[in-house]
Amino acid sequence: MRPSPRTEDEELVSRASVGRILRAVGHRVHEVTSVTRCISRRRVVLARLADDSFVLLKWPDEDIDVDNDYETTMLGLLDELGLPAEVRAAIPRILAVDRETRVVVVDAIPPCLSLHDLLTNERLVPESHLRALARILASLHSSPVEGIRERHGDRMLGPPVPRDTIVSTREYANGCGLDFDEYLRSMQGLEPRFRELHDRWAPTSLIHFDLGGDNILFPAEPQGDALPVRLIDWELAGFGDPVYDVGFLVGQLFLGEMRRVRFTVGSADWLAPVQTNSRNLLNAYSDARAVSDEDMERLVQYAGIALLVHCTVRLQQIGALGRIGHLCLHFGKRFVQHPDVVSALLLGGPRRERRVG
């Protein structure tokens, strides 16, 4: 997580306050040497302890539901999956929950770069990072969930798009921003595709569901056999289509490049980094877990949905699409409408066959 610019509630997240919480939950080290506020909807701090270890403290999300325990539930489910040790090490563990403040204490790693940081600073993500990320996701998606899934029916997810895009007169009149009409027409044109995705969606795996750039961390100096990746923020996780995670991630790679470059008519220079990053990720994923042609088609459509979701967020937050929002709307539509064409474009040619043995 990145440091937060917000300064409110300084006493609540001070070294003394964090130390009191660690003592209350019986943490073995409760002397705090530094506290860094992290960018998040809820209050989150990264605390460095006297033994140079780190913990993350997460306060309840009061804007949504003070009784929300989704992340603790989902991280507990990950323990039930019996994941390989190196993969489980890439996912946070809950150390304790303070009953009085309802603060969750999670193990953490030293400050590191997020995928967002990498895509901001460099056009190419190190192949080793993407391969490690792909292996972790493939292992997570391949873990059987029968029995566990049935016990947690409230965590069944669906595609983050509606089956229909009919709006009432009131909804249309109060649409979010000046570009709402353009956005709505585009979404209504994609409605048949949205219905197809709903019909083809099968909750066969536990998925993260929010692999945004700030939720994927890469330690600057991995130690020992630790994988150079860590996945955080599991509040939205649940059971869904496994290739959604990968498609959403491809959408983030595409979005990162759009934030960096200025598009010019007839220029395709911007495409090469996206092709390289996507190819490295998808080839590594398909090495570890079979990806059919039908899976690849849905994966590309989910990448388009990631771009359309970004449009929605921009309209809700700033009331206009802006340059990035219009690009996301333009490319998002094409990803959803023409996944076969986009797949060849992103991968720069035929997808490599999955290795056997």
Secondary structure as GFF3:
##gff-version 3
##sequence-region A 1 357
A	DSSP	alpha_helix	15	24	.	.	.	ID=ss1
A	DSSP	beta_strand	32	37	.	.	.	ID=ss2
A	DSSP	beta_strand	44	49	.	.	.	ID=ss3
A	DSSP	beta_strand	54	58	.	.	.	ID=ss4
A	DSSP	alpha_helix	70	80	.	.	.	ID=ss5
A	DSSP	alpha_helix	85	88	.	.	.	ID=ss6
A	DSSP	beta_strand	94	97	.	.	.	ID=ss7
A	DSSP	beta_strand	104	108	.	.	.	ID=ss8
A	DSSP	beta_strand	113	114	.	.	.	ID=ss9
A	DSSP	alpha_helix	115	121	.	.	.	ID=ss10
A	DSSP	alpha_helix	127	142	.	.	.	ID=ss11
A	DSSP	alpha_helix	148	151	.	.	.	ID=ss12
A	DSSP	three_ten_helix	153	155	.	.	.	ID=ss13
A	DSSP	alpha_helix	169	173	.	.	.	ID=ss14
A	DSSP	alpha_helix	180	189	.	.	.	ID=ss15
A	DSSP	alpha_helix	191	200	.	.	.	ID=ss16
A	DSSP	beta_strand	205	207	.	.	.	ID=ss17
A	DSSP	three_ten_helix	213	215	.	.	.	ID=ss18
A	DSSP	beta_strand	216	218	.	.	.	ID=ss19
A	DSSP	beta_strand	230	231	.	.	.	ID=ss20
A	DSSP	beta_strand	238	240	.	.	.	ID=ss21
A	DSSP	alpha_helix	242	260	.	.	.	ID=ss22
A	DSSP	alpha_helix	271	288	.	.	.	ID=ss23
A	DSSP	alpha_helix	293	318	.	.	.	ID=ss24
A	DSSP	alpha_helix	322	337	.	.	.	ID=ss25
A	DSSP	alpha_helix	339	347	.	.	.	ID=ss26
###
